[in-house]
């Protein structure tokens, strides 16, 4: 039966956050761009009064606790660098219309031009920053300004396509949260407690939280009609690529490193067990520690967070004769970084596990069969993990295993520690209940006590004629499966609010107003059965 959605009013509306004030020692400037627009820019001087410059350009409140730029500036100025931090066009204290992505190349060039004309800029310029202010580094590199001599983009990529579309499925929660916070107007908004995910059509969720206002370009991203987020990958500027196994940009970031390293400049890759907020993956049971809870904790965090960058800047901006690290450094836990000249690391091989009709992950195919499950858009499978910061409070996802709208497949307990490293995929043949369907896949680490932690996930839109072949990309995985732990694969028709819910009809999911429950199916066994492919590092874990 087709059922109309009923809208539920949100508890409260998103509220604009007050701006925080720069510290007294920050010198505030209004830097003119070529079209006369002025961008708010804070400058911090080292004890010597001049030096090489480190620049960050961002759309967030640069002096807020979220961005902690004054603390970063103080850390770098103590090491002899001038630090310049700028609000991008149309955000916070900067003038101009809100133009995310569009104006960053020209504005970066003009900002660099202003910097080199200042008396305190006595050396080359480098850039630092995460996420969008990693994207602005790629934009500055694309501008071709000769003063830019080193960039260090962290948890970001010059192509943001995967962040806004996953194999034609819209990452609803991630994009809605980001749009509500950042892309409404020049301000930033508190979205916590304001999002009512029950609102339908889904296109009205953000507008309901904003009292009718619509964030910029959210509708276009949701329907695949906007892609202005692609920058050229510049290989001429030395780059330190800082990536996290638990960050949604990882795949695009690895692709950028792979492309850039073929050029003349030095391109170094660091991959750590971090999420988008650079929060480290912790052992089960270890509580989260606020990195700014005390002066000692803050110092430890900043030394860790910025210490990776300092030798790179010292070599490229100050000419220090320091050893050049290996092209690739990576780790799966708290151990020291391992080194290689290749990604995935040498010694990594692909292994396939077949999904069987009796719920196993088997190294060999089983007899041909089919598993079926239903998808009810009014009762979607919960996604549980935070879209940006899954490592702050990682959920136990074992509660999803027993749902009757989820099919699960569990492997044998590991007899020895197994290091899973590299891209994971699930390939199979599927049937939907209408002209299209969503296939959601989660890869879990299932502990002996029954708790389950997500180590990868993917989503894909599949279309008739049925059966349809599809390969669901689960991303790049990096984890250690301990003795007694098992791999588990969960397949469903929804993962909400992580991804937009398919209505079970042929309507566009973003604007659908009616839904119906449908049956989905997946082939198992035989040559057409479904298989999980993962990368496994050899037991020595060393290059060969």
C-alpha positions in Angstrom: 0.0 0.0 0.0 1.2 3.5 -0.9 1.3 5.8 2.2 1.6 9.6 2.3 4.2 11.1 4.7 2.9 13.2 7.5 5.1 16.2 8.5 6.1 16.5 12.1 7.1 20.0 13.3 10.6 20.4 14.6 11.1 21.2 18.3 13.0 24.4 17.6 14.7 26.3 14.7 18.3 26.6 14.0 19.7 29.8 15.5 22.5 32.0 14.2 25.6 31.7 16.4 27.3 34.9 17.7 30.7 35.7 16.4 33.7 35.3 18.7 36.3 38.0 19.0 39.9 37.7 17.9 42.5 37.9 20.7 44.2 41.3 21.3 47.5 40.2 19.7 45.8 39.4 16.4 46.1 42.2 13.9 42.9 42.6 11.9 43.0 43.6 8.2 40.4 44.0 5.4 42.2 42.7 2.3 40.9 43.9 -1.0 40.2 41.5 -3.9 40.4 42.4 -7.5 36.7 43.3 -7.6 36.9 45.5 -4.6 35.4 43.0 -2.1 37.3 43.0 1.2 38.0 39.8 3.2 38.5 39.8 6.9 42.0 38.7 7.7 43.8 38.1 11.1 47.6 38.2 11.3 49.8 36.8 14.0 53.5 37.8 14.3 56.3 35.6 15.7 58.7 37.0 18.3 61.1 38.1 15.6 58.4 40.2 13.9 58.7 38.6 10.5 59.3 35.3 8.8 57.8 32.8 6.3 54.0 32.9 6.3 51.4 30.2 6.9 48.0 30.9 5.5 44.5 29.4 6.2 41.3 30.5 4.4 38.0 29.1 5.9 34.3 29.7 6.0 34.0 29.0 9.7 34.4 31.3 12.7 38.2 31.3 12.8 38.5 32.3 16.5 35.9 29.8 17.7 36.5 26.7 19.8 35.7 24.6 16.8 38.5 26.0 14.7 40.9 27.2 17.5 43.0 29.3 15.1 44.4 31.6 17.9 45.9 28.5 19.6 47.2 27.2 16.2 48.7 30.6 15.5 50.4 30.8 18.8 51.9 27.3 18.3 53.3 28.3 14.8 54.5 31.8 15.8 56.5 30.2 18.6 58.3 28.3 15.8 59.1 31.5 13.9 56.2 31.7 11.4 53.8 34.5 10.6 50.2 33.2 10.6 47.5 34.6 8.4 43.9 33.5 8.8 41.1 34.7 6.5 37.3 34.5 6.3 36.4 33.4 2.8 34.1 35.6 0.6 30.6 36.0 1.9 31.3 34.4 5.3 31.6 35.9 8.8 33.3 39.3 8.7 34.2 39.2 5.0 32.2 41.2 2.4 30.7 39.9 -0.8 28.0 37.4 -1.9 28.2 33.9 -0.5 30.1 32.0 -3.3 31.4 28.7 -1.9 33.9 26.9 -4.2 33.4 29.4 -7.0 35.7 32.3 -6.0 38.4 30.5 -4.1 41.0 30.4 -6.9 41.0 34.1 -7.6 40.6 35.1 -4.0 43.5 32.9 -3.0 45.7 34.5 -5.6 44.8 38.1 -4.5 45.4 37.2 -0.8 48.8 35.8 -1.7 49.6 38.9 -3.6 48.7 41.0 -0.6 50.9 38.9 1.7 54.0 39.1 -0.3 53.7 42.9 -0.3 53.8 43.1 3.5 57.1 43.9 5.3 56.6 41.0 7.8 56.5 38.4 4.9 60.2 37.7 4.6 60.0 34.2 3.2 57.8 31.9 1.0 54.2 31.0 1.9 52.7 27.7 3.0 49.1 26.8 3.8 47.4 24.5 6.3 43.9 23.4 7.3 41.3 20.7 7.2 38.2 20.1 5.2 37.0 23.2 3.4 40.2 25.0 4.4 42.1 22.2 2.8 40.0 22.7 -0.3 41.1 26.3 -0.4 44.7 25.1 -0.4 44.0 23.2 -3.6 42.4 26.4 -5.0 45.5 28.5 -4.1 47.7 25.9 -5.7 45.5 26.0 -8.8 45.9 29.8 -8.9 49.5 29.5 -9.9 50.8 32.2 -7.5 54.6 31.8 -7.3 54.8 32.6 -3.6 53.0 29.5 -2.6 55.7 26.8 -1.9 54.0 24.2 0.3 50.5 23.0 1.2 49.3 20.5 3.8 45.6 19.6 3.1 44.1 17.5 5.8 40.9 15.3 5.5 39.9 16.9 2.2 40.3 16.6 -1.6 40.2 18.8 -4.7 37.2 16.8 -5.8 34.3 16.7 -3.3 32.0 14.5 -5.5 32.0 11.5 -3.2 31.0 13.7 -0.2 27.8 14.8 -1.9 27.0 11.7 -4.0 27.7 8.0 -3.2 27.0 6.0 -6.4 24.0 8.2 -7.1 22.7 8.1 -3.5 22.6 11.4 -1.5 24.4 11.5 1.9 21.5 13.2 3.5 22.8 13.7 7.1 26.3 14.8 6.3 25.2 17.4 3.7 22.2 18.6 5.6 24.2 19.2 8.7 26.9 21.0 6.8 24.5 23.1 4.8 22.5 24.1 8.0 25.6 25.1 9.8 27.5 26.9 7.0 25.7 27.6 3.8 22.7 29.7 4.7 24.2 33.2 4.7 27.3 34.9 6.1 26.7 33.5 9.6 27.0 30.1 11.2 24.0 28.3 12.7 23.5 26.0 15.6 21.7 23.0 14.2 21.8 20.7 17.2 18.3 19.6 18.2 16.7 21.4 15.3 16.6 18.7 12.6 13.4 16.7 12.4 14.3 13.8 10.1 10.6 12.8 9.9 9.8 15.8 7.7 8.7 14.9 4.2 9.4 15.4 1.4 13.1 15.1 2.5 13.8 18.3 0.6 12.0 20.2 3.4 14.0 18.9 6.3 16.6 21.7 6.3 14.0 24.4 5.4 11.8 23.3 8.3 14.8 23.7 10.7 15.4 27.2 9.3 11.8 28.3 9.4 11.4 28.2 5.6 14.8 29.4 4.5 16.8 27.1 2.1 20.5 26.5 2.4 22.5 27.2 -0.7 22.8 24.4 -3.3 21.5 21.6 -1.1 18.6 20.9 -3.5 21.1 20.8 -6.4 23.5 18.4 -4.6 20.6 16.1 -3.6 19.5 15.7 -7.1 22.9 15.5 -8.8 22.5 18.8 -10.7 25.5 20.7 -9.3 29.2 19.9 -9.4 31.3 23.0 -9.0 33.6 21.3 -6.6 36.3 20.0 -8.9 39.7 21.7 -8.9 42.7 20.7 -10.9 45.2 18.5 -9.1 48.4 20.6 -9.0 51.6 18.5 -9.0 54.1 21.4 -9.0 53.8 22.4 -5.3 55.2 20.2 -2.5 52.2 18.7 -0.6 51.8 16.8 2.6 48.5 14.9 2.3 47.0 14.1 5.7 44.2 11.5 5.6 42.1 9.5 8.0 40.8 6.0 7.6 37.5 7.1 9.2 37.0 10.2 7.0 34.6 10.3 4.1 37.1 12.2 1.9 39.7 9.3 2.0 39.0 7.8 -1.4 39.1 11.2 -3.2 42.2 12.2 -1.2 44.1 9.1 -2.1 43.2 9.6 -5.7 44.5 13.2 -5.6 47.8 12.0 -4.1 48.2 9.3 -6.7 47.7 11.7 -9.5 49.9 14.5 -8.0 52.8 12.3 -7.2 53.6 11.7 -10.9 54.7 15.3 -11.1 58.0 17.0 -10.3 57.2 18.1 -6.7 57.3 16.2 -3.4 54.0 14.6 -2.5 53.9 12.8 0.9 51.0 10.8 2.2 50.1 10.2 5.9 47.1 7.9 6.6 46.1 7.6 10.3 43.2 6.1 12.2 41.3 9.4 12.4 37.9 10.8 11.4 37.0 14.1 9.8 37.7 16.0 13.1 41.1 14.2 13.4 39.7 12.3 16.4 41.7 9.1 16.9 40.1 5.7 16.8 40.2 4.4 20.3 40.2 0.9 21.7 36.7 -0.3 22.8 35.9 1.0 26.2 38.4 3.8 26.3 36.5 7.1 27.0 36.8 10.2 24.8 39.1 12.9 26.1 38.4 16.5 25.3 41.7 17.8 23.7 41.1 21.3 25.2 40.0 20.1 28.7 43.2 21.4 30.3 46.4 23.3 29.3 48.3 20.1 29.3 45.8 18.3 27.1 45.7 21.2 24.7 49.5 21.2 24.4 49.6 17.5 23.8 46.9 17.8 21.1 48.5 20.7 19.3 51.9 19.0 19.4 50.3 15.9 17.8 48.1 17.8 15.4 50.7 20.3 14.1 53.9 18.3 14.8 53.3 16.3 11.6 53.4 19.6 9.6 56.4 21.3 11.1 59.3 19.4 9.6 57.6 19.7 6.2 57.3 23.5 6.5 60.8 23.7 7.9 62.3 22.0 4.8 60.2 23.8 2.2 59.8 27.3 3.8 63.0 27.7 5.8 65.3 25.5 3.8 66.2 23.3 6.8 68.3 20.2 6.0 66.0 17.6 7.5 65.5 14.0 6.3 62.8 13.5 3.7 60.2 11.0 5.0 59.0 8.0 3.1 56.4 8.8 0.5 53.7 6.9 2.5 53.3 6.7 6.2 50.4 4.8 7.8 49.2 3.0 10.9 46.2 1.0 12.1 46.4 1.9 15.8 48.6 3.6 18.3 51.8 2.0 17.1 54.5 4.0 15.2 53.9 4.9 11.6 54.9 2.3 9.1 56.6 3.4 5.9 56.3 2.5 2.2 56.6 4.1 -1.2 53.3 2.8 -2.5 49.6 2.8 -1.7 48.2 0.4 -0.8 51.3 -0.7 1.0 53.3 -3.5 -0.7 52.4 -6.9 0.5 48.6 -6.1 0.4 46.6 -8.7 -1.5 43.0 -9.0 -2.4 40.8 -11.6 -0.8 37.2 -12.5 -1.6 34.5 -13.8 0.8 31.2 -15.1 -0.6 27.8 -14.4 0.9 25.8 -17.5 1.5 22.0 -18.0 1.8 22.5 -19.2 5.4 24.2 -16.0 6.5 27.9 -16.9 6.3 30.9 -15.2 4.8 32.7 -18.1 3.1 36.0 -18.4 1.2 34.2 -20.6 -1.4 30.9 -20.1 -3.2 27.8 -21.9 -1.9 25.0 -23.4 -4.0 23.0 -20.9 -6.0 20.2 -19.2 -4.0 18.7 -15.8 -3.2 18.1 -13.9 0.0 15.2 -11.4 0.3 14.3 -8.6 2.7 11.7 -5.8 2.7 12.3 -2.0 2.7 9.7 0.1 4.5 10.5 3.8 3.9 8.4 4.8 7.0 10.6 2.6 9.2 14.1 2.9 7.8 17.2 1.1 9.2 19.0 3.5 11.6 22.5 4.6 10.6 23.7 5.4 14.2 27.2 6.8 13.5 27.9 10.6 13.5 28.4 11.8 9.9 31.5 13.9 10.7 32.9 12.6 13.9 32.2 8.9 14.3 35.3 8.4 16.6 34.1 10.7 19.4 31.3 8.3 20.4 31.4 5.2 18.2 28.1 3.3 18.4 27.6 -0.4 18.9 25.8 -1.4 15.8 24.8 -4.9 16.9 21.3 -3.7 17.4 20.9 -3.5 13.6 21.8 -7.2 13.1 18.5 -8.6 14.3 16.2 -6.4 12.2 14.0 -8.2 9.8 14.7 -5.6 7.1 18.4 -6.4 7.2 20.2 -9.5 5.9 23.5 -10.2 7.7 26.5 -12.4 6.9 29.1 -13.4 9.4 32.6 -14.8 8.9 34.6 -17.2 11.0 36.5 -15.9 14.1 40.0 -14.7 13.3 42.6 -17.3 14.5 45.4 -14.7 14.3 45.4 -10.9 14.0 44.4 -9.8 10.5 45.2 -6.4 9.0 42.6 -5.3 6.5 43.9 -2.6 4.3 42.8 -1.1 1.0 39.5 -0.7 -0.9 36.6 -2.9 -0.1 33.7 -3.7 -2.5 30.6 -5.8 -2.5 29.6 -7.1 -6.0 26.4 -9.0 -6.8 23.1 -9.2 -8.6 20.0 -7.5 -7.1 16.3 -7.2 -7.6 14.2 -4.2 -6.6 10.5 -3.7 -6.1 10.0 -0.8 -8.6 12.2 0.8 -11.2 15.1 1.5 -8.8 16.3 0.7 -5.3 19.0 1.6 -2.8 21.5 -1.0 -1.7 23.1 -0.2 1.6 26.1 -2.2 2.8 27.9 -2.0 6.2 31.1 -3.8 7.0 31.4 -4.5 10.8 34.0 -5.8 13.2 32.0 -8.2 15.4 33.7 -8.8 18.8 33.4 -12.0 20.8 31.0 -10.2 23.3 28.6 -9.4 20.4 29.4 -5.7 20.1 29.8 -4.5 16.5 31.8 -1.5 15.2 31.5 -0.2 11.7 34.7 -0.3 9.6 33.3 0.6 6.2 30.0 1.3 4.4 28.6 2.0 1.0 25.5 2.9 -0.8 24.4 2.5 -4.5 21.4 3.2 -6.6 20.5 0.3 -8.7 18.0 0.3 -11.6 15.8 -2.1 -13.6 15.9 -4.3 -15.7 16.2 -6.9 -12.9 18.3 -8.6 -11.9 20.8 -5.8 -12.0 24.5 -6.2 -11.4 26.1 -3.7 -9.1 29.4 -3.2 -7.2 29.0 -1.2 -4.0 32.1 0.7 -3.1 32.7 0.4 0.7 35.6 2.8 0.7 39.2 2.3 1.8 39.4 0.2 4.9 42.2 0.3 7.5 41.7 -1.9 10.6 43.1 -4.7 12.6 40.8 -7.7 13.2 41.9 -9.2 16.5 41.8 -12.9 17.5 38.3 -14.1 18.0 36.7 -11.2 16.1 34.6 -11.8 13.0 33.8 -9.8 9.9 30.1 -9.1 9.4 28.3 -7.7 6.3 24.9 -6.1 6.6 22.8 -5.4 3.5 19.6 -3.3 3.6 17.5 -0.9 1.6 18.1 2.1 3.9 20.6 3.6 6.3 18.9 6.7 7.7 19.5 9.6 8.1 23.0 8.8 6.8 21.4 8.5 3.3 18.2 9.8 1.8 15.4 7.2 2.0 14.2 5.6 -1.2 10.4 5.9 -1.4 9.8 2.5 -2.9 8.3 4.2 -5.9 9.7 5.7 -9.0 9.5 9.2 -7.6 12.7 11.2 -7.0 13.7 10.4 -3.4 14.5 14.1 -2.5 11.0 15.3 -3.4 8.9 12.1 -3.0 5.6 12.6 -1.0 4.3 9.0 -1.1 6.0 5.8 -0.3 5.4 2.0 -0.4 7.0 -1.0 1.2 8.8 -3.2 -1.3 10.7 -6.5 -1.4 14.4 -6.5 -2.4 16.5 -9.5 -3.2 20.2 -10.5 -3.7 21.7 -13.5 -5.4 23.9 -15.8 -3.4 26.0 -18.8 -4.4 27.2 -19.9 -7.8 29.0 -17.8 -10.3 26.4 -15.0 -10.0 26.6 -14.9 -6.2 27.5 -11.9 -4.1 31.1 -11.5 -2.9 32.9 -9.1 -0.6 36.4 -8.2 -1.7 38.9 -6.7 0.8 42.6 -6.0 1.0 44.7 -8.0 3.5 48.2 -7.2 4.4 50.7 -10.1 4.6 51.4 -11.3 8.2 54.8 -9.5 8.3 53.1 -6.2 7.4 56.2 -5.2 5.5 57.1 -4.1 2.0 58.1 -6.9 -0.3 
